[in-house]
Amino acid sequence: MIKGISFLRHAATPADYERLTSFFSALGFTPGSSWDEEQSRGSSFLAPLGNIEIVEGQMPSAADVMVEVTQLDAVREAAIGWLRNHGAEPVGLVAEIVETDWKSRMFTIEPVAGHVFGFWEWTDPLKGKPIAVEGDLSAAGMRFAIVAARWNAVITDRLLEGALDALLRSGAARRHIEIVRVPGAWEVPAAARTLAERIPINGGPGAVDAIITLGCLIRGETAHYEAIYNEVARGIGQSQQETGIPHAFGVLTCETLEQALNRAGIKAGNKGFEAAIAAIEMVSLCRKLTDASEGA
């Protein structure tokens, strides 16, 4: 399973290293994991989306690292302010914003000699589509509960690992993630409902912002499979609707153990990871919709 992509940039000196890390921090990148070993050290910065683009013919930009943003003008002003705060004049280091032939606007900046980065935004970000409100994929400041069944643990443990990976990669704090283990999928809705209705100690709208439900049902030779699945799905859906707390559905329903393994990270992605991403987006979306309603 492909989990992420990293582009490595070599800083020639400790000063260049500090300058580059300061630059990306100032522009609002989410900090990732870092390391400091005898032979090297490194800092990572996360973005919601990563791409590899293969180009034939003329390259579309002078920079080989392109960062898509919103509010390009504000990003450029922030970059100029960072340069001045670090004793450098922007002239020659920050290019003007230009229109491209691929329906976008962009500028380049060279915060450290030899390190050129491009920042760009679509001229028509909606591409003719109606305006839509969508959730963001930053989990910073959000609180989550994960309800995971122990039955079929060879599958559910992988789903749990995927969910934790998604939350932590997206900026969630470990102390804001609560893990609850239940015997099987049948018990998942009851635990989820209890968590959703729990009153927070310090006040606020709820003890958690979203609940991620994980389990695995594999069809046998009887109708037991359908009976369990229908009640589990109904219970999780009812808990979400009646409490208003987003519940991400990560309960697998598979014909065979092989299918379940494939959906737990072998071939078809990790459904625990996907459920956690859906939970993050729904929390963000609910907050936006609530803010819009209160501001109306």
Disulfide bonds with the S-S distance in Angstrom:
none
